């Protein structure tokens, strides 16, 4: 023996003495410091095939091509964690064998193996539980460095050249009845078949033997079959509550039987193991066998292991539980496990010749007794099961018969044909109103109560069954009740024949079907009634195929039943039908009924208007099985209703309209006015009410007659209708009085525009026959909500204003408010003057310089229009531009400004002056003109004007109204080389994404932000933001409305150097501007 890390020493000690074990390990460590040592206390030892007790065996195995790796651990639980830890520490890719010893009293071996399996399920595991010579007090497992009573040690053999052969012998036979684990937790069994585990052993083995638990539980273990293997679970501890601790897990619900060893089979199996092992390479054999086998077999135990010594040295120990790997890692009890190892591929080529062991009389008797118990239990089990099944079947048949008779409520009769006697059950007599003792059990009881009309047919059916013509007898007839009424009976029976084929007996039942017969009769009557009804009734299946068709359907639609039965209901639909079977079936299924008015087509192809009513036909469980439809022809009724409705409409129209002019009358006018006020209040909009009275209309009636006067009123009404919007209401109140309700009024002055239109329309000549007539009107206007918020007041105030118009000389309009009238008149005056100003070119242009505040140089001028009014003097744009915008005259003014300013600037350039860039205000209405781009190009060419001298200013608010339309037009202008500037920037709602899309060169900061800087913090923040935005978008900047040096300095200091405002100059005439240009040239 040489010291080496490939030397494995296994110590199997009968002495459970920690001091002794420690001394032994210390001596070995001195002699063989590199060797790998694992050991266990035992319940018997094996050395060179011999079995011993109370000895210490040291097994030395010297490996040449195998690496060893050992480890130890104290338990944290009952074993799972320890198995998992050792597997992780020791198993490597070329591990061939995992040998492990665990303490015998505190380890759940099955959980320990589960822990190993969680890391590696392929490695071969051997070893087992430590013992202590059947004392069950303290066991030890140990390595060179570690000794413990609650833990595990292990060594792995790691090599590509190591051959491992494994085998095992069990041969413990399950005996007696199969038992059920009714409560178990892990390896603790509480109850078996409802009894405590201890009581179960006492019941089957006797009280005296059960007192030997847990020791006796090793000889008589519980055997469970798993994955085809019988696995033993020996007891290792008894608890006070009657539960038992077994060597591995048992689970609630598992089936177990008590086991007992069979020595004959054990020795027979040892011969098989010997033969198999001799054919494998083997240089050393380890045996880990259950201590039970040593006690059970006594001296014969050596016969199981000694023959293996012929193959290779045999050593090992007797355990409290054995580890073995077959398909899975298993924890065995009552088992001998074998591991044969070799680093060579050679076998010993020996033929062991062991004389078969002859069992003694005791062994044979036990085997025979076991066989007898098992066979007896098996037979008793089969008989018990058969008896249970027979009793169950009889019980079920009895229940079925009782339930059948009770459920059917039938009466029973039994006719003995030989002696002509007849038995009637109490229920049979009860059907006819009698107690059991009131009627005799004889043939006449039935025959005398049989209805005379049913007698012959009943006997015909009975004789057919008696003669063998029918398998069963069945007939419906009537029997007289005790109170005299007739009971409908369904009679069923069957004749019985003797071995000679002679009828000897007939048994049957009577069922009272009076209710069913009455129901069937009612149904028959109802069916006849439906069939003969003049109204159409039909049925279909759930898919719409016709299943019944009554006489009324034939009359209504022209088809006979034969022509439509089985055909789809869509046969009746017109080709353009919007309401079909598919559309109404879902509603029908949901609500159970469906009603509609629709058109069907007759066979003649004529349409017929019908009222359709559908409902579901249901089976006895309430499920839908069909559809019943009721159809009523309402063609004529509908025509009458339509005519009546039309007449009602005519009357309603007449009640609300003027008969002469067809305009709304006072009733409808009042309603419209109320609705208009409500709408205005809801949407916060204004409303104007016009009260129109025709001037001197009475003269026409008096001179030309009422017929001409009526024609005049009709013409006036038509003309007024033509100039009003659809949403406005024109009404005739009486005589020559008209009213107009103008809704959605945005500005009160808009009412004056409509009033002007009305007055102009009224003054147009009226031609009637040979007469040419002229009329005018006086109009009074009241406003909601300025004048009043209710209809009555508005009408009264409009009427008052109309009389004021009469007083003012007729042919004019007056507002109820005098200020409003003055405003409207001034506006009309301004509008007329503006038209004259355009025609007479009364406009002049002033130019306001735009300066670079850093260099004090001129960079451009903005052209600003003024009106040189002949009587009112020079008017600023605020006085007339809004009217120009509303009337559309702004386009003509802007075009004049554009042409005149461009001509002037071109002239200054020709003179060698430098006015910079010309800034012109651009309106959206100019852009809307189709030829605007051509006009610009024409002005540039005519005036010899460079496009780079021009910049259009468009306000942010105008641009945001229709950005998608404005942007393409601005791009076309910009493509000509003309600059685009956003005027009044910051006052609108433009977005950054929109600014990036615009073809602009410059932003103009609005004067409203400049006025209060640098004092106002909000304006300061806004101006700074605009300057930063312009820089980020690489746009030029100019600020307007600059009037103070503080404002100028703030703007320049923050990056806006171009300035326009009174600080440098007011807007100047062309002469004054010319002087400025001369000074700056």
NUTI-975378 format. One record per residue (C-alpha): x, y, z; residue in three letters. Coordinates in steps of 0.2 Angstrom, whole numbers, plus 5000, padded with zeros to 4 digits. Layout:
BEGIN
XYZALA
...
***
This chain:
BEGIN
500050005000UNK
500750164994UNK
500350345000UNK
499350424985UNK
497950544982UNK
497250394971UNK
497150284986UNK
495350264993UNK
495150195011UNK
493450145016UNK
493150115035UNK
491750015041UNK
491650025060UNK
490649925072UNK
491050045086UNK
490050205087UNK
491350285097UNK
491950455091UNK
493550455101UNK
494050285094UNK
493550345076UNK
494550505078UNK
496150405084UNK
496050285070UNK
495850435057UNK
497350525065UNK
498450365064UNK
497950335046UNK
498350525042UNK
500050505048UNK
500450345038UNK
499450395022UNK
499250585022UNK
498750595004UNK
497450455004UNK
495550495002UNK
494550425017UNK
492750395020UNK
491850285033UNK
490350235042UNK
489750145058UNK
488949985054UNK
487749845058UNK
488949715052UNK
490549715041UNK
491149625026UNK
492949585022UNK
493549465009UNK
491849395008UNK
491649355027UNK
490349435037UNK
490749495055UNK
490049605069UNK
490949715082UNK
492449735071UNK
493249875061UNK
493649845042UNK
494849945032UNK
494649925013UNK
496149995003UNK
495850024984UNK
497350084974UNK
496850174958UNK
498050204943UNK
496950304931UNK
495550364942UNK
495450534952UNK
494650544969UNK
493750684976UNK
492950684993UNK
491850805003UNK
490750815019UNK
489250915025UNK
488150935040UNK
486250925037UNK
485251085036UNK
483650985033UNK
483250795032UNK
484450775017UNK
483950865001UNK
485151015003UNK
486550895008UNK
486350784992UNK
486250944982UNK
487851014990UNK
488850864988UNK
488350834970UNK
488851014965UNK
490550994975UNK
491050824968UNK
490250784951UNK
491350824936UNK
491050774918UNK
492050614919UNK
491250554936UNK
490850374935UNK
490350334953UNK
489650434968UNK
489950334984UNK
489050414999UNK
488750375017UNK
487350465027UNK
486950445046UNK
485650315049UNK
484450395061UNK
484150575054UNK
484350565035UNK
482850545024UNK
483850445011UNK
482550474997UNK
482650664999UNK
484550654999UNK
484550564982UNK
483250694976UNK
484550824980UNK
485850734970UNK
484650704956UNK
484250894955UNK
486050924950UNK
486450764940UNK
485250624936UNK
486450514926UNK
487850484939UNK
487850304947UNK
487550324966UNK
488050184979UNK
488250174998UNK
486950195011UNK
486450235029UNK
487650215044UNK
487150085057UNK
487450055075UNK
487149865078UNK
485249885079UNK
485350005094UNK
484550145085UNK
485450275096UNK
486850355087UNK
487750325070UNK
489350415063UNK
489950455045UNK
491650525043UNK
493050585032UNK
494950615036UNK
494450785042UNK
492650765048UNK
491550655060UNK
489750685062UNK
488050605068UNK
486950715057UNK
487650735040UNK
488350655025UNK
490050615017UNK
490450564999UNK
491850524986UNK
491750524967UNK
492750414956UNK
493250514941UNK
493950424925UNK
493650384907UNK
494450214910UNK
493450154925UNK
492150014922UNK
490750004934UNK
489549854936UNK
488049864948UNK
486749744953UNK
485549704968UNK
484549574977UNK
482949604986UNK
481849454987UNK
480649515001UNK
478949464996UNK
477349564999UNK
476049465009UNK
474349485015UNK
473049625009UNK
473449785000UNK
473449935012UNK
473250115009UNK
474350255016UNK
472950375022UNK
474150505030UNK
476050535027UNK
477250675027UNK
478950645019UNK
479650485028UNK
478450495043UNK
476850385041UNK
475450435052UNK
473950315047UNK
473750165036UNK
471950125031UNK
471350255044UNK
472350175059UNK
473950235066UNK
475450155059UNK
475950065075UNK
474150005077UNK
474149935059UNK
475749825063UNK
474949765079UNK
473349725070UNK
474249615057UNK
475749555067UNK
475049545084UNK
475249655099UNK
476749565106UNK
477749575090UNK
477249755087UNK
478049795104UNK
479749765095UNK
479549925084UNK
480549995076UNK
481649845076UNK
480349725070UNK
479949845056UNK
481549815048UNK
481149625047UNK
479349665041UNK
479449825031UNK
478149905020UNK
478349865002UNK
477749994988UNK
477949964969UNK
478650114960UNK
479050114941UNK
478949924941UNK
480149894956UNK
479649834973UNK
480449954985UNK
480549925004UNK
480350055017UNK
480949985034UNK
480550075050UNK
481950165059UNK
480950255073UNK
479350255083UNK
478450415088UNK
477350435103UNK
475850485092UNK
475850305085UNK
476750365069UNK
478250275062UNK
479850355054UNK
480350245039UNK
481950255029UNK
481250345014UNK
479650435008UNK
477950365007UNK
476550465000UNK
474650485005UNK
473650374994UNK
475050244990UNK
474650064991UNK
475849955002UNK
475949775008UNK
476849705023UNK
478449615017UNK
479449465023UNK
481049385017UNK
481149235006UNK
482849155010UNK
482749024996UNK
482449164983UNK
483849264991UNK
485149124988UNK
484449084971UNK
484649274966UNK
486449274973UNK
486949134961UNK
486249244946UNK
487249394953UNK
488749284954UNK
488549224936UNK
488249404929UNK
489749484939UNK
490949354933UNK
490649404915UNK
491149584919UNK
492949664922UNK
493149664940UNK
494649714952UNK
493649754967UNK
491849724974UNK
490949834986UNK
489449764995UNK
488149885004UNK
486849775011UNK
485349795022UNK
485649745041UNK
483949645040UNK
484649515028UNK
486049485042UNK
484749455055UNK
483449365044UNK
484749245036UNK
485849215051UNK
487349115047UNK
486749085029UNK
487049275025UNK
488849235021UNK
488249115007UNK
487649274998UNK
489249364998UNK
490649245000UNK
490549164982UNK
490949334975UNK
492749334982UNK
493149214968UNK
493049354956UNK
493849494966UNK
494149554984UNK
492449594992UNK
492149715006UNK
490749825013UNK
489549845027UNK
487749815033UNK
486649975032UNK
485050045038UNK
484650085020UNK
485550065003UNK
485750174988UNK
485650104971UNK
485550174953UNK
484450074941UNK
483450184929UNK
483350314943UNK
484250334960UNK
483350234972UNK
483350204991UNK
483150024995UNK
482849925012UNK
483049745014UNK
484249744999UNK
485949694995UNK
486749814983UNK
488449774973UNK
489649884964UNK
491049794954UNK
492549914948UNK
493949884936UNK
495150004927UNK
495449864915UNK
494349784901UNK
494949604905UNK
493849484914UNK
494349344926UNK
493749204914UNK
493249094929UNK
491648984931UNK
491148994949UNK
490448824954UNK
489348854970UNK
488248714976UNK
486448774977UNK
485948804995UNK
484548685001UNK
483348775012UNK
482948705029UNK
481248645034UNK
480848815043UNK
481348915027UNK
480248805016UNK
478748815029UNK
478849005029UNK
478849005010UNK
477348895009UNK
476448995022UNK
476849155013UNK
476149074997UNK
474649015006UNK
474249185014UNK
474449274997UNK
473449154987UNK
472049155001UNK
472049345001UNK
472049354982UNK
470549224981UNK
469649314995UNK
469949484987UNK
469249414970UNK
467649344979UNK
467449504989UNK
467549604974UNK
466349494964UNK
465149504979UNK
465249694979UNK
464949704961UNK
463449584962UNK
462649674976UNK
462949844967UNK
462149774952UNK
460649704961UNK
460449864970UNK
460449964954UNK
459249854946UNK
458049864961UNK
458250054961UNK
457950064942UNK
456349954943UNK
455650064957UNK
456050224949UNK
455350164932UNK
453650114940UNK
453650274951UNK
454050384937UNK
452950314924UNK
451450304936UNK
450850154927UNK
449650014933UNK
450149834931UNK
449149684925UNK
449549504925UNK
448449374915UNK
448649194918UNK
447949124902UNK
447848944908UNK
446548974922UNK
445949144915UNK
446349244931UNK
446949424930UNK
447949524943UNK
447749714944UNK
448949814954UNK
448249944966UNK
448850084954UNK
447850004940UNK
446250014950UNK
446650194957UNK
446650254938UNK
444850214938UNK
444450284954UNK
444350124965UNK
445250074980UNK
446149904979UNK
444849804988UNK
443349874978UNK
443749784962UNK
444049594960UNK
445549524951UNK
444549444937UNK
444449454919UNK
442649534919UNK
443349684929UNK
444249744914UNK
443049684900UNK
441449754907UNK
442249934908UNK
442949934891UNK
442150064879UNK
441049974866UNK
441750064852UNK
443550004857UNK
443049824860UNK
443449744843UNK
445049834839UNK
445749794856UNK
445449614854UNK
446149614837UNK
447849674844UNK
447749554859UNK
447549404847UNK
448949454836UNK
450149454851UNK
449349284857UNK
449649214839UNK
451449264838UNK
451049394824UNK
451849534835UNK
453249544847UNK
452249654859UNK
450449704862UNK
450049884861UNK
448349974860UNK
447450134865UNK
445650114872UNK
444450194885UNK
443950124902UNK
442450184912UNK
442950284928UNK
441950254944UNK
441150424942UNK
440550374924UNK
441850474913UNK
442950384901UNK
444850364904UNK
446050354890UNK
447250204892UNK
448750154883UNK
448949974885UNK
450549884883UNK
450949694886UNK
451949544880UNK
451349364880UNK
452449224887UNK
452549044879UNK
452948874887UNK
454248764879UNK
452948694868UNK
452548864861UNK
450848884870UNK
450349054877UNK
450249034895UNK
450449214902UNK
450249394897UNK
450949534907UNK
450749724904UNK
450449894910UNK
449050024909UNK
449550214907UNK
448250354909UNK
448450464894UNK
446850554895UNK
447750724897UNK
448850684881UNK
447350634872UNK
446450794876UNK
447950894872UNK
448050804855UNK
446250834852UNK
446451024856UNK
447951034844UNK
446950944831UNK
445551074833UNK
446851214833UNK
447651154818UNK
446051144809UNK
445551314814UNK
447251384808UNK
447051294792UNK
445351374788UNK
445751554794UNK
445651684782UNK
447251774789UNK
448951704784UNK
449851584796UNK
451351494791UNK
452851404799UNK
454651374794UNK
456151284802UNK
457551384810UNK
458351394793UNK
456851474785UNK
456151324775UNK
454251324775UNK
453451184785UNK
451651234785UNK
450451344775UNK
448651384779UNK
447151424768UNK
447351614772UNK
449151614766UNK
448551534749UNK
447251674748UNK
448451814752UNK
449951764742UNK
449151654728UNK
450251494731UNK
449551324736UNK
450351224750UNK
451051104738UNK
451951244728UNK
452851314743UNK
453151174756UNK
454951144759UNK
455451294749UNK
456351444757UNK
455351594763UNK
456451704752UNK
455251654738UNK
454151794745UNK
455451934745UNK
455552064732UNK
457252074723UNK
457752234732UNK
457152184749UNK
458252254763UNK
457352154777UNK
457651974774UNK
457651814784UNK
459451844789UNK
459152014796UNK
457651974807UNK
458251794814UNK
459451874826UNK
458151984834UNK
456951844834UNK
458151734844UNK
458651874856UNK
456851934860UNK
455751784856UNK
454751884844UNK
454852004829UNK
453652134822UNK
453852234806UNK
452952304791UNK
453652254774UNK
453252204756UNK
452952024750UNK
452751964732UNK
451251864727UNK
451351724715UNK
450651844702UNK
452151954705UNK
451052094713UNK
451752174729UNK
450752164745UNK
451052264760UNK
450952164776UNK
451052174795UNK
452252034800UNK
452251954817UNK
453451814821UNK
453751704836UNK
454751554840UNK
454051374841UNK
454951284855UNK
455251104861UNK
454751034878UNK
456451094884UNK
456151274878UNK
457351264864UNK
456851344847UNK
456351224834UNK
455451334821UNK
454651494817UNK
452751534816UNK
452251694806UNK
450651784806UNK
450351894790UNK
449052024788UNK
448752124772UNK
448752304776UNK
448852374758UNK
447252464758UNK
447352524776UNK
449052594772UNK
448352684757UNK
447052764768UNK
448252804782UNK
449452884769UNK
448052994762UNK
447453044780UNK
449253084784UNK
449453184768UNK
447853284772UNK
448553314790UNK
450153384782UNK
449153494771UNK
448053564785UNK
449653584796UNK
450553674782UNK
449053784780UNK
448953824798UNK
450753884798UNK
450853964781UNK
450054124773UNK
448854064759UNK
449354204747UNK
451254214748UNK
451554034755UNK
452654114768UNK
452654064786UNK
451254154795UNK
451154234812UNK
451054064821UNK
452553984812UNK
453454154814UNK
453254154833UNK
453853974834UNK
455454014823UNK
455754164833UNK
455754074850UNK
456853934843UNK
458054064836UNK
458154154853UNK
458553984861UNK
459853934848UNK
460654104851UNK
460754084869UNK
461453904868UNK
462753954855UNK
463054134862UNK
462554214845UNK
461554364841UNK
459954384831UNK
459154524822UNK
457254544819UNK
456654654804UNK
454854724804UNK
454554774786UNK
453054884781UNK
452754924762UNK
452555114760UNK
450855174753UNK
450355004748UNK
448555054752UNK
448555164736UNK
448855014725UNK
447354924733UNK
446255074732UNK
446655124714UNK
447054954705UNK
446054834716UNK
446554694728UNK
446954574714UNK
448354684709UNK
448854714727UNK
448954524730UNK
450054504715UNK
451154644721UNK
451354554738UNK
451754384730UNK
453154464719UNK
453854554734UNK
453854394744UNK
454754304731UNK
456054444729UNK
456454444747UNK
456554254748UNK
457954264734UNK
459054384744UNK
458954294761UNK
460054154767UNK
459353974770UNK
459453994789UNK
458454154789UNK
456554164791UNK
455454274780UNK
453654284786UNK
452054384782UNK
451154434797UNK
449654524789UNK
449254644775UNK
450854724769UNK
451854684784UNK
453354564783UNK
454654504796UNK
456354434794UNK
457254334807UNK
459154344804UNK
460054214815UNK
461954184818UNK
462254374819UNK
464054404822UNK
464054594822UNK
462554714824UNK
463154814809UNK
462854654798UNK
461054684800UNK
461154854791UNK
461954764776UNK
460354654774UNK
459254804777UNK
460054894763UNK
459854744752UNK
457954734756UNK
457754924753UNK
458654904736UNK
457554754731UNK
455954844736UNK
456354994724UNK
456454884709UNK
455054904696UNK
453554784697UNK
452754734681UNK
450854674682UNK
449854674666UNK
450054844658UNK
450554924675UNK
452254974680UNK
452254994699UNK
453555044712UNK
453555014731UNK
454655054745UNK
454854994763UNK
455055054780UNK
456054934791UNK
456254924810UNK
457654824817UNK
457754754835UNK
459254654841UNK
459454504853UNK
460154514866UNK
460554704866UNK
458754764865UNK
457754614873UNK
457954424877UNK
456154374873UNK
455154364857UNK
453654474862UNK
454854624867UNK
455854594851UNK
454354604840UNK
453654754849UNK
455354844848UNK
455554804829UNK
453754874826UNK
454255034836UNK
455855054825UNK
454755034809UNK
453655174814UNK
455155284818UNK
455755244800UNK
454055304793UNK
454255464803UNK
456055484795UNK
455155494778UNK
454955314774UNK
456155204762UNK
457455184776UNK
457855074791UNK
457955114809UNK
458655014824UNK
457755014840UNK
459355094847UNK
459655264840UNK
461555244842UNK
461455084831UNK
460555184818UNK
461755324817UNK
463255194817UNK
462355104802UNK
462055264793UNK
463855324795UNK
464455154789UNK
463455164774UNK
464055334770UNK
465855274773UNK
465555134761UNK
464855244747UNK
466255374750UNK
467555234749UNK
466955174732UNK
467055354726UNK
468855374733UNK
469455214723UNK
468655284707UNK
469355464710UNK
471055394717UNK
470955494733UNK
472255384742UNK
474055434745UNK
475555334751UNK
476655374766UNK
478355294769UNK
479055244786UNK
480855214787UNK
481655054793UNK
483355084801UNK
484854984806UNK
485055044824UNK
486854994825UNK
487455084810UNK
486055214809UNK
485755174791UNK
484155154781UNK
483754974776UNK
482054994769UNK
480355074769UNK
478555014773UNK
477155084762UNK
475655144772UNK
474055204763UNK
473055354769UNK
471455424762UNK
471455604758UNK
469555634760UNK
468855794752UNK
467855844768UNK
468555744782UNK
470455774778UNK
471855644779UNK
471155474787UNK
472155344795UNK
471955154789UNK
470955114805UNK
469455224798UNK
469155134782UNK
470154964780UNK
468854864790UNK
467454914778UNK
468654884763UNK
468954714769UNK
467154674772UNK
466654744755UNK
468054664745UNK
468654844740UNK
470354804749UNK
470954704734UNK
470854864723UNK
471654974736UNK
473054854739UNK
473354834720UNK
473455024719UNK
474655044733UNK
475754904726UNK
475854974709UNK
476055154715UNK
477455114728UNK
478355004717UNK
478355144703UNK
479055264716UNK
480355154723UNK
480955114706UNK
481055304702UNK
482155334718UNK
483355194713UNK
483455274695UNK
483955434704UNK
485355354712UNK
484555344729UNK
484455194740UNK
482755164749UNK
483154984753UNK
481854854753UNK
479954904750UNK
478854834763UNK
477054804757UNK
475554734767UNK
474754584759UNK
473054524762UNK
472354344760UNK
471054414748UNK
472354464736UNK
473154294737UNK
471454214733UNK
471354304716UNK
471854184702UNK
472954314693UNK
473854384708UNK
475554314703UNK
475354374685UNK
474954554692UNK
476554554702UNK
477554504687UNK
476754634676UNK
477054774689UNK
478854714691UNK
479154724672UNK
478154884669UNK
479054984682UNK
480754904678UNK
480754844697UNK
482054724704UNK
481054584714UNK
482454594727UNK
481854764732UNK
480154704737UNK
479554614753UNK
477754564757UNK
477154574775UNK
475654454779UNK
474954454797UNK
475154294807UNK
473254294810UNK
472854294792UNK
474054154788UNK
473454044801UNK
471654044794UNK
472053934779UNK
473853884781UNK
473753734769UNK
473153854755UNK
474254004759UNK
475953914760UNK
475953854741UNK
475554034735UNK
476854114746UNK
478153984739UNK
477754044722UNK
477954224727UNK
479554184735UNK
480154094720UNK
480154264711UNK
481454324722UNK
480254424733UNK
480454424752UNK
479054364764UNK
478954434782UNK
477754384796UNK
476954544802UNK
476254564820UNK
477254404825UNK
476754334842UNK
474954384842UNK
474354234832UNK
474454044835UNK
475753984823UNK
476753824827UNK
478553794826UNK
478253654813UNK
477253774803UNK
478553914803UNK
479853784797UNK
478753754782UNK
478453934777UNK
479554024764UNK
479854174775UNK
481354284777UNK
480954394792UNK
479954404808UNK
479254574813UNK
478954594832UNK
477254664835UNK
477154844843UNK
476054774858UNK
477654674864UNK
478754824862UNK
477754964870UNK
478154914889UNK
479854844887UNK
481054844896UNK
479954874912UNK
478654734909UNK
479354564913UNK
478154464902UNK
478454564887UNK
480354554890UNK
480254364890UNK
479154354875UNK
480354474865UNK
481854374870UNK
480954214865UNK
480554284848UNK
482354344845UNK
482954174850UNK
481754084839UNK
482254194824UNK
484154154827UNK
483753964828UNK
482753974811UNK
484054084803UNK
482754224800UNK
483054414800UNK
482154524813UNK
481354694814UNK
480354774828UNK
478954894825UNK
478255034836UNK
479955084844UNK
479755254852UNK
481055274865UNK
482955254867UNK
482655124881UNK
481655014869UNK
482955034855UNK
484354994867UNK
483554834874UNK
483154774857UNK
484954804850UNK
485754734866UNK
484754564864UNK
485054544845UNK
483654644836UNK
484554784826UNK
483254834813UNK
482054954820UNK
480455044814UNK
479455174824UNK
479255354829UNK
481055344838UNK
481755364820UNK
480355434810UNK
478455454808UNK
477755394791UNK
478255524778UNK
477455584762UNK
478455544746UNK
479255724746UNK
479755704764UNK
480455534761UNK
481455594746UNK
482355724757UNK
482755584769UNK
483455484755UNK
484555624749UNK
485255644766UNK
485655454768UNK
486455444751UNK
***
